């Protein structure tokens, strides 16, 4: 509640209970493609050195293995060069070559190459005494969100964990998934949209009516002719392996043992991967034996056929469906 000179007004403050984004701050540059067009590239700046937050983490290796070619039967060498992968991500080609030369002088020993940089700097221009202290690297990220201050973009971040997943059926009868991060969920609320979009057509009619078509948030909204099926969020309860009619019958006949056999909790949610753990299991299950025993069930968007239910404090099903 906020106070002014003559009146008291209500003030709403959002308090998300989860990380909206990862800690790293990214930048955006434009690069020319071979065909002459320009494309946006998400980049991140690293300090020169080894360890957490540096260009190299210190564990990169160069592994050369011998592999027999199936057709010719001749042994060929295959190389897994993690150092080269890092070097190739450096945006500036000139700086990349300077660092490559530094590594070659030390036989690709990362710790030796970057030891005592204060005393033995990597020079961008030795004559003018300009050292290289940090580099910009490509990230291959595409889904980043802009950090805006006073209507000016000051950086970009990668959205944090998923808040929930929404499943729809499109006009051709195919199931479609929209993965909503914590960032997206908060963004929906800030823009006056429901966190879970159950009526896409109504939402789009309001968007067009109020002239909000340029909002980046609209990129992750369902199309107006899609039909909402359900939302999936961690720790929600679902009945798997029974139809709605069978669930109704079991509740009506008080066949709680049957319901218990088919009752699952959402353990993890990832794009097109939903892990359901049996409600009597207390451990985070991952192994194949748990899947075989139906203690853990993995479903995708197209194969998802579980029914959401709500459970009260006494363990009773109080509601079936969304």
Secondary structure, 3 states (H helix, E strand, C coil): CEECCCCEECCCCCCCCCCCECCCCEEEEEEECCCCCEEEEEEEEEEEEECCCEEECCCCCEEEEEEECCCCCCEEEEEEEHHHHHHHCECCHHHHHHHHHHHHHCCCCHHHHCCCCCCCCCEEECCCCEECCEEEEECCCCCEEEEEECCEEEEEEEECCEEEEEEEECCCCCEEEEEEEHHHHHHHHHCCCCCCCCCHHHHHHHHHHCCCCCCHHHHHCCCCCCEEEEEECCCCEEECCCCHHHHHHHHHCCCHHHHHHCEEEEEEEECCEEEEEECCCCCCCCCHHHHHCCCEEEECCCCCCCEEEEECCCCCEEEECC
